[in-house]
Amino acid sequence: MAIDLDTSLPSIRFFQEYVKNKTRLELQTTLGERLVGNLMWQDPIYFCFQDEEGHQYFVNRELVVYIKPTEIQNSESEDSDE
């Protein structure tokens, strides 16, 4: 039985934007591990996360404490220069 990814959920759509835009992210797990890199894809159970050295990790969604962008978006940095 397949588990569907519910694309009506805002978090799912938001994470897909991270994948599409190749946004650099920080991911923290409940085990205390911190990964910095890019979200490559997601399914209902796992995230595929690639670190800056190109290593890929499958992280169970239930083990994620947070995922956040690590860089300032261009529009924000341009506003601060004015």
N, CA, C and O atoms as a Tinker XYZ file with bonds, in Angstrom:
   328  protein
     1  N      0.838000   -1.181000    0.000000    73     2
     2  CA     0.000000    0.000000    0.000000    64     1     3
     3  C      0.883000    1.244000    0.000000    63     2     4     5
     4  O      1.700000    1.429000    0.902000    81     3
     5  N      0.726000    2.064000   -0.974000    73     3     6
     6  CA     1.530000    3.279000   -1.105000    64     5     7
     7  C      1.002000    4.376000   -0.190000    63     6     8     9
     8  O     -0.203000    4.511000    0.022000    81     7
     9  N      1.943000    5.158000    0.348000    73     7    10
    10  CA     1.582000    6.319000    1.161000    64     9    11
    11  C      1.763000    7.540000    0.276000    63    10    12    13
    12  O      2.845000    7.770000   -0.262000    81    11
    13  N      0.695000    8.325000    0.127000    73    11    14
    14  CA     0.750000    9.500000   -0.734000    64    13    15
    15  C      1.325000   10.694000    0.006000    63    14    16    17
    16  O      1.112000   10.858000    1.207000    81    15
    17  N      2.052000   11.521000   -0.720000    73    15    18
    18  CA     2.553000   12.783000   -0.202000    64    17    19
    19  C      1.442000   13.809000   -0.383000    63    18    20    21
    20  O      1.039000   14.091000   -1.511000    81    19
    21  N      0.946000   14.367000    0.709000    73    19    22
    22  CA    -0.184000   15.283000    0.656000    64    21    23
    23  C      0.305000   16.686000    0.287000    63    22    24    25
    24  O      0.727000   17.454000    1.152000    81    23
    25  N      0.241000   17.006000   -0.995000    73    23    26
    26  CA     0.739000   18.293000   -1.477000    64    25    27
    27  C     -0.176000   19.469000   -1.135000    63    26    28    29
    28  O      0.130000   20.613000   -1.470000    81    27
    29  N     -1.291000   19.190000   -0.472000    73    27    30
    30  CA    -2.132000   20.295000   -0.001000    64    29    31
    31  C     -1.590000   20.893000    1.296000    63    30    32    33
    32  O     -2.008000   21.979000    1.697000    81    31
    33  N     -0.669000   20.199000    1.951000    73    31    34
    34  CA    -0.081000   20.701000    3.195000    64    33    35
    35  C      0.953000   21.777000    2.896000    63    34    36    37
    36  O      1.803000   21.594000    2.025000    81    35
    37  N      0.889000   22.888000    3.604000    73    35    38
    38  CA     1.843000   23.983000    3.353000    64    37    39
    39  C      3.300000   23.571000    3.520000    63    38    40    41
    40  O      4.157000   24.013000    2.755000    81    39
    41  N      3.592000   22.732000    4.507000    73    39    42
    42  CA     4.990000   22.332000    4.723000    64    41    43
    43  C      5.540000   21.544000    3.534000    63    42    44    45
    44  O      6.699000   21.717000    3.159000    81    43
    45  N      4.727000   20.695000    2.949000    73    43    46
    46  CA     5.152000   19.906000    1.788000    64    45    47
    47  C      5.470000   20.837000    0.618000    63    46    48    49
    48  O      6.494000   20.680000   -0.046000    81    47
    49  N      4.596000   21.797000    0.374000    73    47    50
    50  CA     4.822000   22.757000   -0.716000    64    49    51
    51  C      6.061000   23.606000   -0.443000    63    50    52    53
    52  O      6.835000   23.890000   -1.357000    81    51
    53  N      6.248000   24.008000    0.808000    73    51    54
    54  CA     7.395000   24.826000    1.188000    64    53    55
    55  C      8.691000   24.051000    0.955000    63    54    56    57
    56  O      9.642000   24.588000    0.387000    81    55
    57  N      8.731000   22.780000    1.395000    73    55    58
    58  CA     9.927000   21.967000    1.190000    64    57    59
    59  C     10.204000   21.752000   -0.296000    63    58    60    61
    60  O     11.361000   21.696000   -0.711000    81    59
    61  N      9.141000   21.632000   -1.100000    73    59    62
    62  CA     9.339000   21.491000   -2.549000    64    61    63
    63  C      9.982000   22.751000   -3.132000    63    62    64    65
    64  O     10.779000   22.655000   -4.066000    81    63
    65  N      9.654000   23.909000   -2.606000    73    63    66
    66  CA    10.305000   25.157000   -3.041000    64    65    67
    67  C     11.791000   25.131000   -2.698000    63    66    68    69
    68  O     12.617000   25.591000   -3.486000    81    67
    69  N     12.139000   24.594000   -1.523000    73    67    70
    70  CA    13.557000   24.448000   -1.156000    64    69    71
    71  C     14.282000   23.556000   -2.163000    63    70    72    73
    72  O     15.410000   23.852000   -2.559000    81    71
    73  N     13.642000   22.477000   -2.571000    73    71    74
    74  CA    14.241000   21.571000   -3.561000    64    73    75
    75  C     14.409000   22.300000   -4.893000    63    74    76    77
    76  O     15.490000   22.297000   -5.481000    81    75
    77  N     13.340000   22.915000   -5.353000    73    75    78
    78  CA    13.330000   23.602000   -6.656000    64    77    79
    79  C     14.378000   24.721000   -6.716000    63    78    80    81
    80  O     15.091000   24.859000   -7.710000    81    79
    81  N     14.461000   25.511000   -5.651000    73    79    82
    82  CA    15.377000   26.659000   -5.631000    64    81    83
    83  C     16.785000   26.321000   -5.149000    63    82    84    85
    84  O     17.658000   27.187000   -5.103000    81    83
    85  N     16.999000   25.046000   -4.790000    73    83    86
    86  CA    18.303000   24.592000   -4.283000    64    85    87
    87  C     18.775000   25.471000   -3.122000    63    86    88    89
    88  O     19.933000   25.884000   -3.061000    81    87
    89  N     17.847000   25.742000   -2.209000    73    87    90
    90  CA    18.123000   26.574000   -1.049000    64    89    91
    91  C     19.045000   25.841000   -0.083000    63    90    92    93
    92  O     18.803000   24.683000    0.257000    81    91
    93  N     20.099000   26.515000    0.357000    73    91    94
    94  CA    21.019000   25.941000    1.348000    64    93    95
    95  C     20.305000   25.923000    2.695000    63    94    96    97
    96  O     19.770000   26.940000    3.138000    81    95
    97  N     20.300000   24.751000    3.347000    73    95    98
    98  CA    19.527000   24.555000    4.570000    64    97    99
    99  C     20.371000   23.983000    5.696000    63    98   100   101
   100  O     21.429000   23.392000    5.477000    81    99
   101  N     19.873000   24.176000    6.896000    73    99   102
   102  CA    20.407000   23.502000    8.074000    64   101   103
   103  C     19.301000   22.590000    8.589000    63   102   104   105
   104  O     18.154000   23.013000    8.737000    81   103
   105  N     19.654000   21.336000    8.862000    73   103   106
   106  CA    18.710000   20.352000    9.369000    64   105   107
   107  C     19.239000   19.839000   10.699000    63   106   108   109
   108  O     20.402000   19.447000   10.791000    81   107
   109  N     18.399000   19.836000   11.730000    73   107   110
   110  CA    18.773000   19.329000   13.056000    64   109   111
   111  C     17.927000   18.102000   13.360000    63   110   112   113
   112  O     16.713000   18.120000   13.157000    81   111
   113  N     18.562000   17.029000   13.848000    73   111   114
   114  CA    17.826000   15.819000   14.194000    64   113   115
   115  C     17.646000   15.710000   15.708000    63   114   116   117
   116  O     18.316000   16.396000   16.481000    81   115
   117  N     16.735000   14.838000   16.107000    73   115   118
   118  CA    16.508000   14.583000   17.528000    64   117   119
   119  C     17.720000   13.930000   18.177000    63   118   120   121
   120  O     17.837000   13.928000   19.402000    81   119
   121  N     18.619000   13.379000   17.374000    73   119   122
   122  CA    19.836000   12.743000   17.887000    64   121   123
   123  C     20.962000   13.752000   18.080000    63   122   124   125
   124  O     22.054000   13.392000   18.520000    81   123
   125  N     20.695000   15.025000   17.748000    73   123   126
   126  CA    21.686000   16.081000   17.923000    64   125   127
   127  C     22.565000   16.321000   16.715000    63   126   128   129
   128  O     23.441000   17.186000   16.752000    81   127
   129  N     22.352000   15.576000   15.649000    73   127   130
   130  CA    23.143000   15.774000   14.438000    64   129   131
   131  C     22.649000   17.012000   13.693000    63   130   132   133
   132  O     21.448000   17.267000   13.605000    81   131
   133  N     23.599000   17.771000   13.162000    73   131   134
   134  CA    23.278000   18.978000   12.394000    64   133   135
   135  C     23.884000   18.810000   11.009000    63   134   136   137
   136  O     25.091000   18.606000   10.875000    81   135
   137  N     23.051000   18.894000    9.981000    73   135   138
   138  CA    23.507000   18.793000    8.602000    64   137   139
   139  C     23.286000   20.135000    7.913000    63   138   140   141
   140  O     22.268000   20.792000    8.130000    81   139
   141  N     24.242000   20.536000    7.088000    73   139   142
   142  CA    24.106000   21.746000    6.274000    64   141   143
   143  C     24.278000   21.332000    4.830000    63   142   144   145
   144  O     25.244000   20.653000    4.484000    81   143
   145  N     23.342000   21.738000    3.983000    73   143   146
   146  CA    23.403000   21.382000    2.569000    64   145   147
   147  C     22.081000   21.653000    1.888000    63   146   148   149
   148  O     21.445000   22.680000    2.122000    81   147
   149  N     21.666000   20.705000    1.031000    73   147   150
   150  CA    20.452000   20.901000    0.238000    64   149   151
   151  C     19.511000   19.724000    0.377000    63   150   152   153
   152  O     19.935000   18.572000    0.468000    81   151
   153  N     18.226000   20.036000    0.391000    73   151   154
   154  CA    17.189000   19.020000    0.343000    64   153   155
   155  C     17.055000   18.603000   -1.115000    63   154   156   157
   156  O     16.762000   19.433000   -1.976000    81   155
   157  N     17.269000   17.320000   -1.396000    73   155   158
   158  CA    17.241000   16.834000   -2.772000    64   157   159
   159  C     15.835000   16.386000   -3.178000    63   158   160   161
   160  O     15.381000   16.679000   -4.284000    81   159
   161  N     15.149000   15.675000   -2.277000    73   159   162
   162  CA    13.779000   15.237000   -2.509000    64   161   163
   163  C     13.161000   14.835000   -1.186000    63   162   164   165
   164  O     13.838000   14.719000   -0.165000    81   163
   165  N     11.858000   14.626000   -1.234000    73   163   166
   166  CA    11.131000   14.173000   -0.053000    64   165   167
   167  C     10.089000   13.155000   -0.464000    63   166   168   169
   168  O      9.570000   13.186000   -1.580000    81   167
   169  N      9.793000   12.262000    0.447000    73   167   170
   170  CA     8.651000   11.372000    0.291000    64   169   171
   171  C      7.930000   11.344000    1.640000    63   170   172   173
   172  O      8.359000   12.038000    2.562000    81   171
   173  N      6.872000   10.583000    1.789000    73   171   174
   174  CA     6.120000   10.634000    3.047000    64   173   175
   175  C      6.906000   10.191000    4.284000    63   174   176   177
   176  O      6.512000   10.508000    5.407000    81   175
   177  N      8.006000    9.467000    4.095000    73   175   178
   178  CA     8.744000    8.943000    5.239000    64   177   179
   179  C     10.121000    9.594000    5.389000    63   178   180   181
   180  O     10.562000    9.843000    6.511000    81   179
   181  N     10.805000    9.872000    4.277000    73   179   182
   182  CA    12.188000   10.357000    4.326000    64   181   183
   183  C     12.399000   11.670000    3.581000    63   182   184   185
   184  O     11.661000   12.023000    2.661000    81   183
   185  N     13.445000   12.377000    4.021000    73   183   186
   186  CA    14.056000   13.462000    3.263000    64   185   187
   187  C     15.372000   12.927000    2.748000    63   186   188   189
   188  O     16.054000   12.186000    3.456000    81   187
   189  N     15.745000   13.281000    1.539000    73   187   190
   190  CA    17.094000   13.026000    1.049000    64   189   191
   191  C     17.830000   14.353000    1.152000    63   190   192   193
   192  O     17.465000   15.331000    0.499000    81   191
   193  N     18.867000   14.376000    1.976000    73   191   194
   194  CA    19.616000   15.595000    2.249000    64   193   195
   195  C     21.050000   15.392000    1.781000    63   194   196   197
   196  O     21.673000   14.382000    2.110000    81   195
   197  N     21.576000   16.343000    1.017000    73   195   198
   198  CA    22.947000   16.258000    0.504000    64   197   199
   199  C     23.785000   17.341000    1.164000    63   198   200   201
   200  O     23.459000   18.527000    1.096000    81   199
   201  N     24.881000   16.913000    1.809000    73   199   202
   202  CA    25.736000   17.901000    2.464000    64   201   203
   203  C     26.635000   18.585000    1.444000    63   202   204   205
   204  O     26.597000   18.268000    0.255000    81   203
   205  N     27.439000   19.523000    1.919000    73   203   206
   206  CA    28.265000   20.337000    1.023000    64   205   207
   207  C     29.402000   19.555000    0.367000    63   206   208   209
   208  O     30.015000   20.032000   -0.588000    81   207
   209  N     29.685000   18.356000    0.876000    73   207   210
   210  CA    30.709000   17.493000    0.275000    64   209   211
   211  C     30.110000   16.492000   -0.707000    63   210   212   213
   212  O     30.830000   15.679000   -1.287000    81   211
   213  N     28.795000   16.550000   -0.892000    73   211   214
   214  CA    28.130000   15.680000   -1.849000    64   213   215
   215  C     27.627000   14.365000   -1.279000    63   214   216   217
   216  O     27.104000   13.536000   -2.024000    81   215
   217  N     27.772000   14.152000    0.031000    73   215   218
   218  CA    27.255000   12.935000    0.662000    64   217   219
   219  C     25.755000   13.070000    0.843000    63   218   220   221
   220  O     25.258000   14.108000    1.281000    81   219
   221  N     25.034000   11.996000    0.499000    73   219   222
   222  CA    23.583000   12.017000    0.648000    64   221   223
   223  C     23.163000   11.207000    1.865000    63   222   224   225
   224  O     23.704000   10.134000    2.136000    81   223
   225  N     22.186000   11.744000    2.596000    73   223   226
   226  CA    21.657000   11.113000    3.792000    64   225   227
   227  C     20.150000   10.988000    3.654000    63   226   228   229
   228  O     19.481000   11.907000    3.180000    81   227
   229  N     19.621000    9.845000    4.071000    73   227   230
   230  CA    18.177000    9.664000    4.147000    64   229   231
   231  C     17.797000    9.887000    5.602000    63   230   232   233
   232  O     18.207000    9.129000    6.481000    81   231
   233  N     17.018000   10.925000    5.852000    73   231   234
   234  CA    16.642000   11.302000    7.209000    64   233   235
   235  C     15.150000   11.062000    7.388000    63   234   236   237
   236  O     14.329000   11.621000    6.660000    81   235
   237  N     14.808000   10.229000    8.358000    73   235   238
   238  CA    13.413000    9.964000    8.650000    64   237   239
   239  C     12.755000   11.240000    9.143000    63   238   240   241
   240  O     13.293000   11.919000   10.017000    81   239
   241  N     11.601000   11.571000    8.593000    73   239   242
   242  CA    10.887000   12.801000    8.957000    64   241   243
   243  C     10.636000   12.898000   10.460000    63   242   244   245
   244  O     10.664000   13.991000   11.027000    81   243
   245  N     10.393000   11.759000   11.104000    73   243   246
   246  CA    10.099000   11.759000   12.540000    64   245   247
   247  C     11.303000   12.150000   13.393000    63   246   248   249
   248  O     11.141000   12.473000   14.570000    81   247
   249  N     12.507000   12.127000   12.822000    73   247   250
   250  CA    13.719000   12.466000   13.568000    64   249   251
   251  C     14.154000   13.915000   13.382000    63   250   252   253
   252  O     15.163000   14.336000   13.947000    81   251
   253  N     13.400000   14.682000   12.595000    73   251   254
   254  CA    13.794000   16.060000   12.299000    64   253   255
   255  C     13.200000   17.007000   13.346000    63   254   256   257
   256  O     11.994000   17.011000   13.595000    81   255
   257  N     14.090000   17.813000   13.954000    73   255   258
   258  CA    13.653000   18.835000   14.903000    64   257   259
   259  C     13.287000   20.093000   14.138000    63   258   260   261
   260  O     12.230000   20.682000   14.362000    81   259
   261  N     14.182000   20.509000   13.216000    73   259   262
   262  CA    13.888000   21.679000   12.388000    64   261   263
   263  C     14.682000   21.627000   11.100000    63   262   264   265
   264  O     15.701000   20.944000   11.001000    81   263
   265  N     14.190000   22.369000   10.108000    73   263   266
   266  CA    14.896000   22.642000    8.850000    64   265   267
   267  C     14.746000   24.137000    8.621000    63   266   268   269
   268  O     13.635000   24.665000    8.658000    81   267
   269  N     15.868000   24.828000    8.382000    73   267   270
   270  CA    15.785000   26.268000    8.140000    64   269   271
   271  C     16.820000   26.700000    7.117000    63   270   272   273
   272  O     17.889000   26.096000    7.020000    81   271
   273  N     16.511000   27.744000    6.350000    73   271   274
   274  CA    17.480000   28.286000    5.391000    64   273   275
   275  C     18.686000   28.856000    6.141000    63   274   276   277
   276  O     18.545000   29.377000    7.247000    81   275
   277  N     19.863000   28.755000    5.537000    73   275   278
   278  CA    21.076000   29.257000    6.182000    64   277   279
   279  C     21.627000   30.498000    5.513000    63   278   280   281
   280  O     22.648000   31.031000    5.946000    81   279
   281  N     20.967000   30.971000    4.461000    73   279   282
   282  CA    21.479000   32.154000    3.767000    64   281   283
   283  C     20.380000   33.186000    3.615000    63   282   284   285
   284  O     19.197000   32.848000    3.568000    81   283
   285  N     20.776000   34.436000    3.538000    73   283   286
   286  CA    19.837000   35.525000    3.323000    64   285   287
   287  C     19.459000   35.531000    1.851000    63   286   288   289
   288  O     20.323000   35.432000    0.979000    81   287
   289  N     18.174000   35.646000    1.581000    73   287   290
   290  CA    17.709000   35.710000    0.200000    64   289   291
   291  C     18.197000   37.002000   -0.449000    63   290   292   293
   292  O     18.361000   38.006000    0.245000    81   291
   293  N     18.431000   37.005000   -1.742000    73   291   294
   294  CA    18.953000   38.157000   -2.476000    64   293   295
   295  C     18.127000   39.417000   -2.271000    63   294   296   297
   296  O     18.697000   40.494000   -2.091000    81   295
   297  N     16.812000   39.317000   -2.293000    73   295   298
   298  CA    15.974000   40.497000   -2.144000    64   297   299
   299  C     16.175000   41.141000   -0.780000    63   298   300   301
   300  O     16.135000   42.366000   -0.663000    81   299
   301  N     16.390000   40.328000    0.255000    73   299   302
   302  CA    16.623000   40.863000    1.593000    64   301   303
   303  C     17.962000   41.564000    1.690000    63   302   304   305
   304  O     18.067000   42.625000    2.305000    81   303
   305  N     19.008000   40.971000    1.077000    73   303   306
   306  CA    20.328000   41.572000    1.159000    64   305   307
   307  C     20.404000   42.863000    0.349000    63   306   308   309
   308  O     21.136000   43.783000    0.716000    81   307
   309  N     19.648000   42.937000   -0.755000    73   307   310
   310  CA    19.624000   44.160000   -1.553000    64   309   311
   311  C     18.944000   45.289000   -0.789000    63   310   312   313
   312  O     19.368000   46.442000   -0.874000    81   311
   313  N     17.880000   44.959000   -0.033000    73   311   314
   314  CA    17.178000   45.963000    0.756000    64   313   315
   315  C     18.067000   46.534000    1.850000    63   314   316   317
   316  O     17.982000   47.721000    2.165000    81   315
   317  N     18.921000   45.691000    2.433000    73   315   318
   318  CA    19.778000   46.150000    3.519000    64   317   319
   319  C     20.922000   47.008000    3.041000    63   318   320   321
   320  O     21.523000   47.731000    3.835000    81   319
   321  N     21.245000   46.945000    1.732000    73   319   322
   322  CA    22.332000   47.745000    1.162000    64   321   323
   323  C     21.921000   49.181000    0.905000    63   322   324   325
   324  O     22.781000   50.043000    0.727000    81   323
   325  N     20.631000   49.455000    0.883000    73   323   326
   326  CA    20.144000   50.795000    0.544000    64   325   327
   327  C     20.261000   51.747000    1.709000    63   326   328
   328  O     19.895000   52.916000    1.590000    81   327
